[in-house]
Amino acid sequence: MATLHDISTPALVLDSTRLLANCQFMAGRAAQLGIRLRPHMKTAKSADVARVATAGQFGGITVSTLAEAEYFFSHGYEDITLAVGFLPERLPRALALARLGAKLKVITDNVPVARLLADAGLAVLIEIDCGDHRAGVDPGGDELLAIGRELRGALAGVLTHGGHSYRCPNMEEIKAVARAERDAAVQAADRLRDAGIWCETVSIGSTPTCTHAEDFAGCTEMRPGVYMLGDLDQVGLESLPLDRVACTVLTSVIGVYPAQNKLIVDAGGLALSKDTSAQRHEQHIGYGVVCDIDNKPIRRAVMVEGAATGSVTKPLHAWVFAASQEHGQVTSDDPLPFEKITVGTRLRITPNHICMTAAAHPGYYVVEGGRQVVGQWGRINGWGAFQG
Amino acid sequence: MATLHDISTPALVLDSTRLLANCQFMAGRAAQLGIRLRPHMKTAKSADVARVATAGQFGGITVSTLAEAEYFFSHGYEDITLAVGFLPERLPRALALARLGAKLKVITDNVPVARLLADAGLAVLIEIDCGDHRAGVDPGGDELLAIGRELRGALAGVLTHGGHSYRCPNMEEIKAVARAERDAAVQAADRLRDAGIWCETVSIGSTPTCTHAEDFAGCTEMRPGVYMLGDLDQVGLESLPLDRVACTVLTSVIGVYPAQNKLIVDAGGLALSKDTSAQRHEQHIGYGVVCDIDNKPIRRAVMVEGAATGSVTKPLHAWVFAASQEHGQVTSDDPLPFEKITVGTRLRITPNHICMTAAAHPGYYVVEGGRQVVGQWGRINGWGAFQG
């Protein structure tokens, strides 16, 4: 099979050794917290990745589109929660999946939608706002009970997402968001139960909160997703160290400009995405950090003052400082090692936000730490309706 | 056939009436400037759009990937310039296309690559830096002539792109970049000719410079691309008015939050892209401007002081202020018209940068100004090598 030297660039490379480590880490967190793990597949969008993420777990997954639900069901996953506010016009497609045997659960925070869903035969979770203020009802408000009463027997539980963990400046605040997730979800479930409305599932989670939570007592499941692959933003949030980031973009140098201390690579705004999320953690992130084909820092020999040998190597940090459609422009604070870089040299880029980056690619070239490609895993991109 | 009420969201909508107007505008510019139009298809990535863009022109097109070259050749386009620095390992794929009859031209700014290309049988353009400082050689430098000598009979001409037109704060500076494009390209061509090296093609262009240039004397062709579809960034650059933007994202409301003066729609970071380019032109752009299903401003009745009737309607500007993977959050400075918006209401979003936005979608639902869908046009996304 091919190596990373042979495949066409730009391309997604998935290190299955790191993927496994990340999945084992989160499985350990679920065990430690005494909670079921329902991995969110919106990031990886791959049945092969889901196989690793659900190993040893109860088998349920989370998705963000009906296209994902259909794809994962066709790959043997039956217990699926579609964790984006449900649109009633999608009922025929959702019911078709349910008729085939899917245990599909959908979410809503809207009274009229709950009324429509009550008789549809799908299980419904009520979306709770735990402080992120994106979607969801107030766990202490009247709307929660109004939706619960509309849903009656269709109510499966409550669900919340501490998306504001991404805006936390430090670990203490991430832990506080984890507490807010738990408190909001448990409060909502308790209020429904107190009102005589059956509420089984109490679902919480984001990668930062599931990584750092101290206690999810009262919750039944957690739904992190980005942890499987990782990215620079998750590194900045301390969800995982850089050496566990499992997914990178393989790219080829297409321009060499020593006078500008610059390279151009064939991974631009489309192959990397224009997401800039990790720029808030560190200077010189741009659209991604650039390493060599083995995903190691680009090294060069530099004089280190006082070193016995007079010269040691230090890692050279390079980054994509500008991204147009098919061009990524790479630079560094130190001179780039032009003596070993030509047009055609292959590099690997760790992106800011892998959910956005991966979506531009049809699938993963899988490696096991080295350059040998041991497999190709497809992805379910898009929304699945267009017939061109 | 379907209407904009029936198709699944999120989806790209292409108004063919506006597309035609934009293509006729740029055809008129080419005629006025006395230059051939080689439309850049990297934005639209559609043979159907290329048909409109090349109508009445000489038939040549520009592309940014080999996947596009292969696709457009299979749709009858033979004269194709691949205007991204050529990677020699792509030679087998490029030569396969040439053997089928494609008049493929590639570009380089690199002496070793020129040496490899000299005997390959592809026509080569030398990439010139006209001040954008992305790629290209100095039109006055020695490297230009060195590459010209390496290429010998393979040299087809010179090519430059005034990408710095996108960074201009006003029209005068865009016109200055257009002059810089022309001057650099013509200077490079003249220097090659003076050195006894045949140089036929002098190729320039970006949508802002081709829209506003006063004189492209000495140039043989221009290669704008974004003008066909348009976007908020091009509106800010005065390449076209907002009512000529031809491509929007159709979306459905999935959450309604009157207390926060907010909607959530099902077009998020994937359907819109995380590009923020138009934010520099105006406040309250976010990830796109939100209109109703007819692409008209969301209106509401407001009291206008001194108006004879006491009340007239004024347009309501709404925008996507936050975009997560599948959620777009919409707000406005004025209260949103919640009396006519429910979960399921359809809206249309004009994005910042259509090259990035369109790439997330498999194709276009075509309308002719109204809601009736008159066709579905596919796109060639990605890089075309992955076999999952």
Interface residues (C-beta under 8 A of the other chain):
Chain A: I7 S8 T9 P10 A11 K42 S64 T65 V84 G85 F86 L87 P88 E89 R90 D109 N110 P112 V113 H133 R134 A135 G163 S252 I254 G255 V256 Y257 Q260 I264 D266 G269 L270 A271 S273 K274 D275 T276 A322 S324 Q325 E326 H327 Q329 T342 V343 G344 H353 C355 M356 A359 A360 H361 P362 G363 Y365 Q376 W377 G378 R379 G382 W383 G384 A385 F386 Q387 G388
Chain B: I7 S8 T9 P10 A11 K42 S64 T65 V84 G85 F86 L87 P88 E89 R90 D109 N110 P112 V113 H133 R134 A135 G163 S252 I254 G255 V256 Y257 Q260 I264 D266 G269 L270 A271 S273 K274 D275 T276 A322 S324 Q325 E326 H327 Q329 T342 V343 G344 H353 C355 M356 A359 A360 H361 P362 G363 Y365 Q376 W377 G378 R379 G382 W383 G384 A385 F386 Q387 G388
